[in-house]
Amino acid sequence: MIGRHDYRWGHFNNSTFLPILAEDENPTARAIFTGLVNFAAEDPEILPSSVESLVLKAAKGDKFVAILDSFHMKGLSQMQKIHGVKVLSDSLGINGLGLALPIDSELTEI
């Protein structure tokens, strides 16, 4: 995902993972955080205040990936009102973070 220039990703802005990503020296975490900052400068909806808004953005199918923590992943998997996303738990190689992305995304194969 981070090597693709046709995808954007986001996370909700009151997450405890944002400060962790900002300080992490892992190259993957650094690239994810840098992308979040750059994308948010162009589109504030990249960092919404609610998980639901973030996942709805991913469900639109606009090559947008919602990055979620495991707590919200569990809640998302139990929600029946948001359709059109596929959830890939712990798919980033960073403990506790996974993806919600458009169901027809080629990234669902990772």
C-alpha positions as CSV (number, residue, x, y, z in Angstrom):
1,M,0.0,0.0,0.0
2,I,2.7,2.5,0.9
3,G,4.5,2.0,-2.3
4,R,1.4,2.7,-4.4
5,H,0.8,6.3,-5.5
6,D,-2.8,5.6,-6.5
7,Y,-4.0,4.9,-2.9
8,R,-4.4,7.2,0.1
9,W,-5.0,6.1,3.6
10,G,-6.3,7.6,6.8
11,H,-6.9,7.1,10.5
12,F,-9.2,8.8,12.9
13,N,-7.7,11.9,14.5
14,N,-8.2,11.1,18.2
15,S,-6.4,7.8,18.1
16,T,-3.7,6.8,20.5
17,F,-1.8,5.2,17.6
18,L,-1.1,8.6,15.9
19,P,1.5,9.7,18.4
20,I,3.0,6.2,18.4
21,L,3.3,6.3,14.6
22,A,4.8,9.8,14.7
23,E,7.6,8.6,17.0
24,D,8.2,5.1,15.5
25,E,11.4,4.6,13.7
26,N,10.2,1.5,11.8
27,P,10.3,2.5,8.1
28,T,6.8,1.2,7.5
29,A,5.3,3.1,10.4
30,R,7.2,6.2,9.3
31,A,5.9,5.9,5.7
32,I,2.3,5.5,7.0
33,F,2.6,8.5,9.2
34,T,4.2,10.7,6.6
35,G,1.4,9.7,4.1
36,L,-1.2,10.6,6.7
37,V,0.3,14.0,7.2
38,N,0.7,14.7,3.5
39,F,-2.8,13.4,2.5
40,A,-4.5,15.4,5.4
41,A,-3.0,18.6,4.1
42,E,-4.9,18.1,0.8
43,D,-8.0,16.3,2.3
44,P,-9.0,16.8,6.0
45,E,-11.4,13.8,5.7
46,I,-8.2,11.6,5.8
47,L,-8.2,12.2,9.6
48,P,-11.9,12.4,10.6
49,S,-13.0,12.4,14.3
50,S,-15.0,9.2,14.0
51,V,-14.2,5.6,12.9
52,E,-17.5,5.4,11.1
53,S,-16.7,8.4,8.9
54,L,-13.3,6.9,8.1
55,V,-14.8,3.5,7.2
56,L,-17.5,5.1,5.1
57,K,-14.8,6.9,3.1
58,A,-13.2,3.6,2.4
59,A,-16.5,2.1,1.4
60,K,-16.9,4.7,-1.3
61,G,-14.3,2.8,-3.4
62,D,-12.1,5.7,-4.1
63,K,-8.8,3.8,-3.5
64,F,-8.8,4.9,0.1
65,V,-7.7,2.6,2.9
66,A,-8.9,3.1,6.5
67,I,-6.2,2.1,9.1
68,L,-7.8,0.9,12.3
69,D,-6.6,-0.4,15.6
70,S,-7.7,-3.9,16.8
71,F,-10.4,-2.5,19.2
72,H,-12.2,-0.7,16.4
73,M,-11.6,-3.7,14.0
74,K,-13.6,-5.9,16.3
75,G,-16.4,-3.3,16.5
76,L,-16.4,-2.9,12.7
77,S,-16.6,-6.6,12.1
78,Q,-19.7,-6.7,14.3
79,M,-21.3,-3.7,12.6
80,Q,-23.8,-4.6,10.0
81,K,-24.6,-1.1,8.8
82,I,-21.4,-0.4,6.8
83,H,-21.1,-2.4,3.7
84,G,-18.6,-2.3,0.9
85,V,-15.4,-2.8,2.9
86,K,-13.2,-5.7,3.6
87,V,-11.3,-5.9,6.9
88,L,-7.8,-7.2,7.0
89,S,-6.7,-7.4,10.6
90,D,-3.0,-7.0,11.5
91,S,-2.1,-6.7,7.9
92,L,0.4,-3.9,8.2
93,G,3.0,-5.8,10.1
94,I,2.5,-3.3,13.0
95,N,0.9,-5.0,16.0
96,G,-2.7,-4.0,16.5
97,L,-3.2,-2.2,13.2
98,G,-5.2,-3.4,10.2
99,L,-7.0,-2.2,7.2
100,A,-10.5,-1.6,6.0
101,L,-10.6,-1.0,2.3
102,P,-13.0,-1.0,-0.7
103,I,-14.3,-4.6,-1.2
104,D,-13.3,-4.6,-4.8
105,S,-9.7,-3.2,-4.1
106,E,-6.9,-5.2,-5.6
107,L,-5.2,-4.7,-2.2
108,T,-7.6,-7.2,-0.6
109,E,-5.3,-9.9,-1.9
110,I,-2.5,-9.0,0.5
